């Protein structure tokens, strides 16, 4: 049964595929096994915080920024004053670490601990 599930996921070659398998197919199968069966990292690289939970977890967000992780805060649906408080706090923490806070969508912001972690490309308008 387990072999059949692996076959359906494309991790184990089916009987038809075994007959037609070439060197490229075998390499692709091994890459897929490595990608799917490798356990996730012990900690996340990006933390996502949504809504009112961000207000009570400001200090936690600061700690993960100090640990070198990026933070995405989604302030949609929050009271304006609460959202502004969270954003001001994150900007202060990021600034103290020589980091940055970037708006990625309306009321959604990405806080990064070091400016070297992302590269921003802007289209220059000719005029």
DRENTORKOL-3810 file (N, C-alpha, C; in nm, 4 decimals):
REM DRENTORKOL-3810
@n.u->0.0815; n.v->-0.1194; n.w->0.0000; ca.u->0.0000; ca.v->0.0000; ca.w->0.0000; c.u->0.0858; c.v->0.1257; c.w->0.0000
@n.u->0.1920; n.v->0.1249; n.w->0.0844; ca.u->0.2806; ca.v->0.2400; ca.w->0.0932; c.u->0.3478; c.v->0.2671; c.w->-0.0417
@n.u->0.3868; n.v->0.1607; n.w->-0.1127; ca.u->0.4497; ca.v->0.1770; ca.w->-0.2437; c.u->0.3536; c.v->0.2405; c.w->-0.3430
@n.u->0.2263; n.v->0.2057; n.w->-0.3316; ca.u->0.1262; ca.v->0.2623; ca.w->-0.4230; c.u->0.1079; c.v->0.4117; c.w->-0.3971
@n.u->0.1063; n.v->0.4514; n.w->-0.2690; ca.u->0.0948; ca.v->0.5938; ca.w->-0.2358; c.u->0.2153; c.v->0.6695; c.w->-0.2884
@n.u->0.3362; n.v->0.6133; n.w->-0.2687; ca.u->0.4559; ca.v->0.6784; ca.w->-0.3216; c.u->0.4512; c.v->0.6888; c.w->-0.4731
@n.u->0.3971; n.v->0.5870; n.w->-0.5369; ca.u->0.3849; ca.v->0.5896; ca.w->-0.6816; c.u->0.2892; c.v->0.6983; c.w->-0.7272
@n.u->0.1770; n.v->0.7142; n.w->-0.6550; ca.u->0.0808; ca.v->0.8182; ca.w->-0.6909; c.u->0.1388; c.v->0.9576; c.w->-0.6715
@n.u->0.2252; n.v->0.9748; n.w->-0.5720; ca.u->0.2902; ca.v->1.1033; ca.w->-0.5480; c.u->0.4063; c.v->1.1273; c.w->-0.6440
@n.u->0.4404; n.v->1.0252; n.w->-0.7200; ca.u->0.5511; ca.v->1.0383; ca.w->-0.8134; c.u->0.6862; c.v->1.0148; c.w->-0.7490
@n.u->0.6877; n.v->0.9547; n.w->-0.6313; ca.u->0.8123; ca.v->0.9300; ca.w->-0.5613; c.u->0.8658; c.v->0.7900; c.w->-0.5845
@n.u->0.7834; n.v->0.7022; n.w->-0.6295; ca.u->0.8218; ca.v->0.5647; ca.w->-0.6567; c.u->0.7781; c.v->0.5350; c.w->-0.7996
@n.u->0.8661; n.v->0.4858; n.w->-0.8811; ca.u->0.8259; ca.v->0.4604; ca.w->-1.0204; c.u->0.7199; c.v->0.3511; c.w->-1.0280
@n.u->0.6205; n.v->0.3743; n.w->-1.1118; ca.u->0.5189; ca.v->0.2723; ca.w->-1.1331; c.u->0.5782; c.v->0.1629; c.w->-1.2210
@n.u->0.5053; n.v->0.0532; n.w->-1.2383; ca.u->0.5575; ca.v->-0.0576; ca.w->-1.3173; c.u->0.5805; c.v->-0.0160; c.w->-1.4624
@n.u->0.4908; n.v->0.0680; n.w->-1.5180; ca.u->0.5094; ca.v->0.1134; ca.w->-1.6560; c.u->0.6310; c.v->0.2034; c.w->-1.6668
@n.u->0.6535; n.v->0.2854; n.w->-1.5655; ca.u->0.7651; ca.v->0.3790; ca.w->-1.5687; c.u->0.8978; c.v->0.3063; c.w->-1.5529
@n.u->0.8978; n.v->0.1940; n.w->-1.4816; ca.u->1.0214; ca.v->0.1189; ca.w->-1.4643; c.u->1.0725; c.v->0.0666; c.w->-1.5972
@n.u->0.9809; n.v->0.0286; n.w->-1.6875; ca.u->1.0209; ca.v->-0.0234; ca.w->-1.8176; c.u->1.0841; c.v->0.0847; c.w->-1.9037
@n.u->1.0332; n.v->0.2071; n.w->-1.8961; ca.u->1.0781; ca.v->0.3147; ca.w->-1.9834; c.u->1.1763; c.v->0.4096; c.w->-1.9144
@n.u->1.2238; n.v->0.3766; n.w->-1.7961; ca.u->1.3071; ca.v->0.4686; ca.w->-1.7192; c.u->1.4443; c.v->0.4844; c.w->-1.7825
@n.u->1.4889; n.v->0.6100; n.w->-1.7907; ca.u->1.6228; ca.v->0.6409; ca.w->-1.8412; c.u->1.7014; c.v->0.7037; c.w->-1.7280
@n.u->1.8258; n.v->0.7430; n.w->-1.7562; ca.u->1.9109; ca.v->0.8060; ca.w->-1.6559; c.u->1.8526; c.v->0.9369; c.w->-1.6055
@n.u->1.7933; n.v->1.0180; n.w->-1.6962; ca.u->1.7336; ca.v->1.1453; ca.w->-1.6556; c.u->1.6144; c.v->1.1237; c.w->-1.5642
@n.u->1.5332; n.v->1.0251; n.w->-1.5948; ca.u->1.4164; ca.v->0.9963; ca.w->-1.5116; c.u->1.4585; c.v->0.9522; c.w->-1.3715
@n.u->1.5632; n.v->0.8718; n.w->-1.3644; ca.u->1.6101; ca.v->0.8246; ca.w->-1.2342; c.u->1.6628; c.v->0.9411; c.w->-1.1514
@n.u->1.7355; n.v->1.0335; n.w->-1.2156; ca.u->1.7890; ca.v->1.1501; ca.w->-1.1448; c.u->1.6754; c.v->1.2392; c.w->-1.0972
@n.u->1.5745; n.v->1.2575; n.w->-1.1829; ca.u->1.4586; ca.v->1.3391; ca.w->-1.1459; c.u->1.3827; c.v->1.2764; c.w->-1.0282
@n.u->1.3699; n.v->1.1452; n.w->-1.0289; ca.u->1.3025; ca.v->1.0751; ca.w->-0.9203; c.u->1.3791; c.v->1.0930; c.w->-0.7889
@n.u->1.5101; n.v->1.0837; n.w->-0.7925; ca.u->1.5905; ca.v->1.1021; ca.w->-0.6711; c.u->1.5795; c.v->1.2454; c.w->-0.6201
@n.u->1.5805; n.v->1.3439; n.w->-0.7103; ca.u->1.5654; ca.v->1.4834; ca.w->-0.6693; c.u->1.4292; c.v->1.5061; c.w->-0.6042
@n.u->1.3251; n.v->1.4461; n.w->-0.6611; ca.u->1.1903; ca.v->1.4595; ca.w->-0.6061; c.u->1.1811; c.v->1.3948; c.w->-0.4682
@n.u->1.2418; n.v->1.2777; n.w->-0.4517; ca.u->1.2420; ca.v->1.2115; ca.w->-0.3212; c.u->1.3113; c.v->1.2995; c.w->-0.2173
@n.u->1.4251; n.v->1.3565; n.w->-0.2550; ca.u->1.4989; ca.v->1.4423; ca.w->-0.1628; c.u->1.4162; c.v->1.5645; c.w->-0.1243
@n.u->1.3514; n.v->1.6248; n.w->-0.2216; ca.u->1.2738; ca.v->1.7465; ca.w->-0.1981; c.u->1.1511; c.v->1.7190; c.w->-0.1112
@n.u->1.0826; n.v->1.6087; n.w->-0.1340; ca.u->0.9582; ca.v->1.5797; ca.w->-0.0632; c.u->0.9829; c.v->1.5130; c.w->0.0716
@n.u->1.0785; n.v->1.4239; n.w->0.0789; ca.u->1.0988; ca.v->1.3468; ca.w->0.2004; c.u->1.1955; c.v->1.4115; c.w->0.3001
@n.u->1.2616; n.v->1.5215; n.w->0.2617; ca.u->1.3503; ca.v->1.5907; ca.w->0.3529; c.u->1.2676; c.v->1.6633; c.w->0.4577
@n.u->1.2996; n.v->1.6479; n.w->0.5851; ca.u->1.2209; ca.v->1.7153; ca.w->0.6884; c.u->1.2389; c.v->1.8670; c.w->0.6797
@n.u->1.1388; n.v->1.9421; n.w->0.7227; ca.u->1.1492; ca.v->2.0880; ca.w->0.7181; c.u->1.2545; c.v->2.1359; c.w->0.8172
@n.u->1.3039; n.v->2.2582; n.w->0.7973; ca.u->1.4035; ca.v->2.3102; ca.w->0.8913; c.u->1.3455; c.v->2.3237; c.w->1.0314
@n.u->1.4331; n.v->2.3284; n.w->1.1305; ca.u->1.3902; ca.v->2.3343; ca.w->1.2698; c.u->1.3151; c.v->2.4629; c.w->1.3018
@n.u->1.3465; n.v->2.5704; n.w->1.2326; ca.u->1.2760; ca.v->2.6965; ca.w->1.2553; c.u->1.2419; c.v->2.7590; c.w->1.1213
@n.u->1.1385; n.v->2.8374; n.w->1.1234; ca.u->1.0948; ca.v->2.9036; ca.w->1.0003; c.u->1.1854; c.v->3.0218; c.w->0.9708
@n.u->1.1951; n.v->3.0592; n.w->0.8444; ca.u->1.2715; ca.v->3.1774; ca.w->0.8059; c.u->1.1836; c.v->3.3012; c.w->0.8044
@n.u->1.0534; n.v->3.2814; n.w->0.7874; ca.u->0.9597; ca.v->3.3933; ca.w->0.7819; c.u->0.8461; c.v->3.3649; c.w->0.8800
@n.u->0.8148; n.v->3.4629; n.w->0.9630; ca.u->0.7045; ca.v->3.4529; ca.w->1.0579; c.u->0.5914; c.v->3.5407; c.w->1.0056
@n.u->0.4698; n.v->3.4888; n.w->1.0048; ca.u->0.3528; ca.v->3.5642; ca.w->0.9596; c.u->0.2623; c.v->3.5875; c.w->1.0800
@n.u->0.2236; n.v->3.7140; n.w->1.1003; ca.u->0.1332; ca.v->3.7496; ca.w->1.2095; c.u->0.0165; c.v->3.8268; c.w->1.1492
@n.u->-0.1058; n.v->3.7852; n.w->1.1812; ca.u->-0.2243; ca.v->3.8475; ca.w->1.1222; c.u->-0.3146; c.v->3.9063; c.w->1.2296
@n.u->-0.3717; n.v->4.0213; n.w->1.1980; ca.u->-0.4779; ca.v->4.0789; ca.w->1.2786; c.u->-0.4393; c.v->4.1174; c.w->1.4193
@n.u->-0.5379; n.v->4.1065; n.w->1.5082; ca.u->-0.5234; ca.v->4.1518; ca.w->1.6459; c.u->-0.4168; c.v->4.0745; c.w->1.7229
@n.u->-0.3789; n.v->3.9588; n.w->1.6775; ca.u->-0.2740; ca.v->3.8821; ca.w->1.7453; c.u->-0.1423; c.v->3.9586; c.w->1.7465
@n.u->-0.1214; n.v->4.0448; n.w->1.6483; ca.u->0.0033; ca.v->4.1213; ca.w->1.6399; c.u->0.0182; c.v->4.2174; c.w->1.7568
@n.u->-0.0922; n.v->4.2709; n.w->1.8068; ca.u->-0.0865; ca.v->4.3689; ca.w->1.9157; c.u->-0.0298; c.v->4.3050; c.w->2.0418
@n.u->-0.0749; n.v->4.1879; n.w->2.0750; ca.u->-0.0289; ca.v->4.1200; ca.w->2.1951; c.u->0.1043; c.v->4.0499; c.w->2.1809
@n.u->0.1551; n.v->4.0410; n.w->2.0593; ca.u->0.2782; ca.v->3.9647; ca.w->2.0365; c.u->0.3915; c.v->4.0525; c.w->1.9863
@n.u->0.3860; n.v->4.1802; n.w->2.0147; ca.u->0.4904; ca.v->4.2716; ca.w->1.9665; c.u->0.6291; c.v->4.2280; c.w->2.0140
@n.u->0.6409; n.v->4.1927; n.w->2.1396; ca.u->0.7707; ca.v->4.1531; ca.w->2.1933; c.u->0.8208; c.v->4.0232; c.w->2.1282
@n.u->0.7289; n.v->3.9318; n.w->2.1013; ca.u->0.7666; ca.v->3.8084; ca.w->2.0322; c.u->0.8179; c.v->3.8377; c.w->1.8918
@n.u->0.7523; n.v->3.9307; n.w->1.8245; ca.u->0.7962; ca.v->3.9691; ca.w->1.6904; c.u->0.9346; c.v->4.0318; c.w->1.6958
@n.u->0.9608; n.v->4.1125; n.w->1.7986; ca.u->1.0940; ca.v->4.1726; ca.w->1.8144; c.u->1.1989; c.v->4.0650; c.w->1.8368
@n.u->1.1657; n.v->3.9633; n.w->1.9156; ca.u->1.2607; ca.v->3.8550; ca.w->1.9430; c.u->1.2971; c.v->3.7786; c.w->1.8166
@n.u->1.1984; n.v->3.7491; n.w->1.7334; ca.u->1.2305; ca.v->3.6747; ca.w->1.6110; c.u->1.3100; c.v->3.7609; c.w->1.5137
@n.u->1.2861; n.v->3.8917; n.w->1.5126; ca.u->1.3701; ca.v->3.9800; ca.w->1.4309; c.u->1.5139; c.v->3.9778; c.w->1.4820
@n.u->1.5320; n.v->3.9806; n.w->1.6128; ca.u->1.6664; ca.v->3.9734; ca.w->1.6704; c.u->1.7320; c.v->3.8390; c.w->1.6408
@n.u->1.6527; n.v->3.7360; n.w->1.6231; ca.u->1.7059; ca.v->3.6031; ca.w->1.5901; c.u->1.7414; c.v->3.5902; c.w->1.4420
@n.u->1.7145; n.v->3.6953; n.w->1.3640; ca.u->1.7509; ca.v->3.6932; ca.w->1.2220; c.u->1.6412; c.v->3.6473; c.w->1.1288
@n.u->1.5196; n.v->3.6325; n.w->1.1789; ca.u->1.4088; ca.v->3.5896; ca.w->1.0947; c.u->1.3329; c.v->3.7115; c.w->1.0422
@n.u->1.2674; n.v->3.6938; n.w->0.9287; ca.u->1.1843; ca.v->3.7991; ca.w->0.8719; c.u->1.0428; c.v->3.7852; c.w->0.9265
@n.u->0.9710; n.v->3.8979; n.w->0.9331; ca.u->0.8358; ca.v->3.8992; ca.w->0.9870; c.u->0.7429; c.v->3.9664; c.w->0.8867
@n.u->0.6323; n.v->3.9004; n.w->0.8567; ca.u->0.5268; ca.v->3.9611; ca.w->0.7759; c.u->0.4105; c.v->3.9878; c.w->0.8695
@n.u->0.3663; n.v->4.1140; n.w->0.8744; ca.u->0.2497; ca.v->4.1484; ca.w->0.9556; c.u->0.1377; c.v->4.1918; c.w->0.8626
@n.u->0.0227; n.v->4.1304; n.w->0.8814; ca.u->-0.0974; ca.v->4.1609; ca.w->0.8040; c.u->-0.1906; c.v->4.2389; c.w->0.8958
@n.u->-0.2005; n.v->4.3690; n.w->0.8732; ca.u->-0.2777; ca.v->4.4567; ca.w->0.9602; c.u->-0.4186; c.v->4.4829; c.w->0.9068
@n.u->-0.4588; n.v->4.4113; n.w->0.8043; ca.u->-0.5942; ca.v->4.4298; ca.w->0.7496; c.u->-0.6977; c.v->4.3869; c.w->0.8521
@n.u->-0.8028; n.v->4.4633; n.w->0.8626; ca.u->-0.9113; ca.v->4.4306; ca.w->0.9532; c.u->-0.8867; c.v->4.4752; c.w->1.0963
@n.u->-0.7774; n.v->4.5440; n.w->1.1204; ca.u->-0.7484; ca.v->4.5931; ca.w->1.2553; c.u->-0.7908; c.v->4.7382; c.w->1.2678
@n.u->-0.8090; n.v->4.7817; n.w->1.3912; ca.u->-0.8310; ca.v->4.9233; ca.w->1.4164; c.u->-0.7061; c.v->4.9986; c.w->1.3737
@n.u->-0.7255; n.v->5.1166; n.w->1.3191; ca.u->-0.6128; ca.v->5.1939; ca.w->1.2664; c.u->-0.5079; c.v->5.2227; c.w->1.3744
@n.u->-0.5502; n.v->5.2609; n.w->1.4946; ca.u->-0.4551; ca.v->5.2939; ca.w->1.6013; c.u->-0.3729; c.v->5.1724; c.w->1.6436
@n.u->-0.4378; n.v->5.0576; n.w->1.6542; ca.u->-0.3659; ca.v->4.9351; ca.w->1.6911; c.u->-0.2660; c.v->4.8957; c.w->1.5837
@n.u->-0.3085; n.v->4.9023; n.w->1.4595; ca.u->-0.2194; ca.v->4.8693; ca.w->1.3482; c.u->-0.1009; c.v->4.9643; c.w->1.3414
@n.u->-0.1261; n.v->5.0923; n.w->1.3631; ca.u->-0.0180; ca.v->5.1908; ca.w->1.3607; c.u->0.0801; c.v->5.1667; c.w->1.4742
@n.u->0.0298; n.v->5.1252; n.w->1.5903; ca.u->0.1153; ca.v->5.0944; ca.w->1.7043; c.u->0.2090; c.v->4.9774; c.w->1.6724
@n.u->0.1549; n.v->4.8722; n.w->1.6137; ca.u->0.2366; ca.v->4.7559; ca.w->1.5763; c.u->0.3405; c.v->4.7957; c.w->1.4731
@n.u->0.2991; n.v->4.8709; n.w->1.3736; ca.u->0.3907; ca.v->4.9120; ca.w->1.2672; c.u->0.5017; c.v->5.0017; c.w->1.3215
@n.u->0.4678; n.v->5.0967; n.w->1.4074; ca.u->0.5687; ca.v->5.1839; ca.w->1.4675; c.u->0.6690; c.v->5.1036; c.w->1.5491
@n.u->0.6191; n.v->5.0076; n.w->1.6255; ca.u->0.7068; ca.v->4.9235; ca.w->1.7067; c.u->0.8026; c.v->4.8446; c.w->1.6177
@n.u->0.7493; n.v->4.7812; n.w->1.5125; ca.u->0.8341; ca.v->4.7027; ca.w->1.4227; c.u->0.9365; c.v->4.7896; c.w->1.3517
@n.u->0.8963; n.v->4.9092; n.w->1.3114; ca.u->0.9904; ca.v->4.9999; ca.w->1.2455; c.u->1.1043; c.v->5.0358; c.w->1.3404
@n.u->1.0719; n.v->5.0599; n.w->1.4663; ca.u->1.1745; ca.v->5.0921; ca.w->1.5637; c.u->1.2712; c.v->4.9778; c.w->1.5858
@n.u->1.2185; n.v->4.8567; n.w->1.5981; ca.u->1.3037; ca.v->4.7393; ca.w->1.6186; c.u->1.3915; c.v->4.7170; c.w->1.4959
@n.u->1.3323; n.v->4.7228; n.w->1.3783; ca.u->1.4093; ca.v->4.7010; ca.w->1.2553; c.u->1.5162; c.v->4.8089; c.w->1.2386
@n.u->1.4823; n.v->4.9339; n.w->1.2667; ca.u->1.5781; ca.v->5.0427; ca.w->1.2538; c.u->1.6956; c.v->5.0225; c.w->1.3486
@n.u->1.6678; n.v->4.9787; n.w->1.4711; ca.u->1.7745; ca.v->4.9575; ca.w->1.5687; c.u->1.8698; c.v->4.8464; c.w->1.5262
@n.u->1.8230; n.v->4.7575; n.w->1.4405; ca.u->1.9052; ca.v->4.6465; ca.w->1.3934; c.u->1.9627; c.v->4.6722; c.w->1.2544
@n.u->1.9475; n.v->4.7950; n.w->1.2070; ca.u->1.9894; ca.v->4.8330; ca.w->1.0708; c.u->1.9114; c.v->4.7545; c.w->0.9666
@n.u->1.7883; n.v->4.7252; n.w->1.0008; ca.u->1.6997; ca.v->4.6538; ca.w->0.9105; c.u->1.6049; c.v->4.7493; c.w->0.8404
@n.u->1.4942; n.v->4.6958; n.w->0.7952; ca.u->1.4009; ca.v->4.7759; ca.w->0.7179; c.u->1.2617; c.v->4.7148; c.w->0.7281
@n.u->1.1619; n.v->4.7986; n.w->0.7064; ca.u->1.0233; ca.v->4.7527; ca.w->0.6954; c.u->0.9737; c.v->4.7981; c.w->0.5593
@n.u->0.9231; n.v->4.7024; n.w->0.4813; ca.u->0.8796; ca.v->4.7285; ca.w->0.3446; c.u->0.7321; c.v->4.6941; c.w->0.3322
@n.u->0.6565; n.v->4.7823; n.w->0.2691; ca.u->0.5155; ca.v->4.7541; ca.w->0.2430; c.u->0.5077; c.v->4.6620; c.w->0.1217
@n.u->0.4434; n.v->4.5477; n.w->0.1374; ca.u->0.4340; ca.v->4.4526; ca.w->0.0263; c.u->0.2937; c.v->4.4459; c.w->-0.0324
@n.u->0.1957; n.v->4.4964; n.w->0.0395; ca.u->0.0580; ca.v->4.5064; ca.w->-0.0081; c.u->-0.0132; c.v->4.6063; c.w->0.0830
@n.u->-0.1358; n.v->4.6372; n.w->0.0501; ca.u->-0.2103; ca.v->4.7295; ca.w->0.1347; c.u->-0.2256; c.v->4.6700; c.w->0.2742
@n.u->-0.1716; n.v->4.7389; n.w->0.3741; ca.u->-0.1761; ca.v->4.6998; ca.w->0.5153; c.u->-0.1002; c.v->4.5707; c.w->0.5449
@n.u->-0.0071; n.v->4.5316; n.w->0.4579; ca.u->0.0774; ca.v->4.4140; ca.w->0.4804; c.u->0.2227; c.v->4.4592; c.w->0.4676
@n.u->0.3024; n.v->4.4290; n.w->0.5706; ca.u->0.4394; ca.v->4.4779; ca.w->0.5755; c.u->0.5359; c.v->4.3639; c.w->0.6044
@n.u->0.6572; n.v->4.3772; n.w->0.5489; ca.u->0.7646; ca.v->4.2810; ca.w->0.5697; c.u->0.8739; c.v->4.3507; c.w->0.6485
@n.u->0.9062; n.v->4.2989; n.w->0.7664; ca.u->1.0146; ca.v->4.3523; ca.w->0.8487; c.u->1.1342; c.v->4.2603; c.w->0.8347
@n.u->1.2487; n.v->4.3184; n.w->0.8015; ca.u->1.3707; ca.v->4.2397; ca.w->0.7841; c.u->1.4774; c.v->4.2927; c.w->0.8795
@n.u->1.5540; n.v->4.2033; n.w->0.9423; ca.u->1.6517; ca.v->4.2474; ca.w->1.0406; c.u->1.7755; c.v->4.3143; c.w->0.9817
@n.u->1.8098; n.v->4.2834; n.w->0.8599; ca.u->1.9271; ca.v->4.3434; ca.w->0.7962; c.u->1.8902; c.v->4.3841; c.w->0.6550
@n.u->1.9320; n.v->4.5008; n.w->0.6147; ca.u->1.8975; ca.v->4.5499; ca.w->0.4813; c.u->1.9567; c.v->4.4624; c.w->0.3716
@n.u->2.0598; n.v->4.3877; n.w->0.4016; ca.u->2.1240; ca.v->4.3041; ca.w->0.3002; c.u->2.0457; c.v->4.1778; c.w->0.2691
@n.u->1.9358; n.v->4.1519; n.w->0.3444; ca.u->1.8619; ca.v->4.0271; ca.w->0.3253; c.u->1.7715; c.v->4.0292; c.w->0.2024
@n.u->1.7293; n.v->4.1463; n.w->0.1599; ca.u->1.6470; ca.v->4.1539; ca.w->0.0397; c.u->1.7047; c.v->4.2592; c.w->-0.0532
@n.u->1.6698; n.v->4.2484; n.w->-0.1781; ca.u->1.7093; ca.v->4.3439; ca.w->-0.2787; c.u->1.5834; c.v->4.3986; c.w->-0.3428
@n.u->1.5749; n.v->4.5291; n.w->-0.3502; ca.u->1.4543; ca.v->4.5919; ca.w->-0.4031; c.u->1.4841; c.v->4.6465; c.w->-0.5424
@n.u->1.4054; n.v->4.6072; n.w->-0.6389; ca.u->1.4218; ca.v->4.6563; ca.w->-0.7757; c.u->1.3034; c.v->4.7467; c.w->-0.8059
@n.u->1.3335; n.v->4.8642; n.w->-0.8546; ca.u->1.2302; ca.v->4.9575; ca.w->-0.8919; c.u->1.2440; c.v->4.9910; c.w->-1.0387
@n.u->1.1310; n.v->5.0044; n.w->-1.1050; ca.u->1.1327; ca.v->5.0410; ca.w->-1.2456; c.u->1.1473; c.v->5.1912; c.w->-1.2546
@n.u->1.2456; n.v->5.2345; n.w->-1.3303; ca.u->1.2668; ca.v->5.3771; ca.w->-1.3478; c.u->1.1805; c.v->5.4258; c.w->-1.4630
@n.u->1.1106; n.v->5.5353; n.w->-1.4390; ca.u->1.0261; ca.v->5.5913; ca.w->-1.5442; c.u->1.1043; c.v->5.6985; c.w->-1.6174
@n.u->1.0991; n.v->5.6905; n.w->-1.7463; ca.u->1.1676; ca.v->5.7904; ca.w->-1.8286; c.u->1.0774; c.v->5.9089; c.w->-1.8537
@n.u->1.1318; n.v->6.0276; n.w->-1.8397; ca.u->1.0397; ca.v->6.1377; ca.w->-1.8601; c.u->1.0996; c.v->6.2643; c.w->-1.8661
END
